């Protein structure tokens, strides 16, 4: 049986006129109003319906998928009709999500979902990528008997570095000293750490001053041309006591990048009578990166946990490349939406929305 709305459309067409050119008076035939079709209209939903033009609230998502998406730019190659989107994906806790596949991403242009065939990854052939990690180790007198274990934990982190990760090592008490500048050579880093002195340590902790001293060791950059993703890892068992004029805000201000964003800070704290947790948690609020070892034997695992978070964040950058169906070479602003299939984060942060110029496409 023919559906009622189809009969209505036919009746409308007949009523408007007949013939190829228009009605009996030569007026063009009016296209009937589009019928209302209810269903799920969100491209990120598992039950998205291409036919639906009115959302009926039935969209379903994956409860274990709640992601935050951050865009770092959109570029186009008009001759190839290719669109590239550089983004980062994190979970609700701010941890990087590096396990997504090209099939996990969905794209809509001008409100219409399109097919995507892409290798949504970043490697040295697509964008030069460096991870910069600064290790800042408290070497004041309170840890004098623990230096061998601190070295062992530091070396464990170094041995688990990623291929494109460069590490610099500093120590501090009342002053900050560079032990080894950035290098990706594991043997060089291990030798430098093994040479850290273990006795005659100074009884003053210039924590905030040390952070300020190393704050310009690297500059973060995320663009289509280059990615430099840096982190500061601090080890301490105490609190700042060397210079009362310096405040925690001074240290945080020094760690602001050129774009005004706070560089990533992680803290490996060792429990003890001098540990002041509050300021250390404040320092690492941007990453929720405060880790505490109950005793020196647990420090190595803390260092490995921090390294794991650094690696996850660096792997959470994606370069999504797809071919647009647009073939009109005239300049026009096209709306773009990128989402992750099943993402239950329905806020603006759960998808990327942008505009690109399609001038030259299909020429």
Secondary structure, DSSP 8 states (H G I E B T S, - for coil): ---HHHHHHHHHHHHH--SSS-STTS-----------EE---TTSTT--SS--EE-S----BTT--EEEEEEEEEEETTTTEEEEEEEEEETTS-B-----GGGEEEEETTEEE---------TTTSEEEEEEEEEEE-SGGGGGGHHHHHHHHHHHHHT--TTEEEEEEEESSSEEEEEEEE--HHHHHHHHHTS--SS--S---HHHHHHHHTTS---EESSSEEEEEEEEEEESS---S-TT--HHHHHHHTB-TTS-B-EEEEEEE-STT--HHHHHHHTTTTT-EEEESSGGGHHHHHHHHHHHHHHHHTTEEEEEEE------S--EEEEEEEETTB---SGGGSEEEEEE-TTTT-
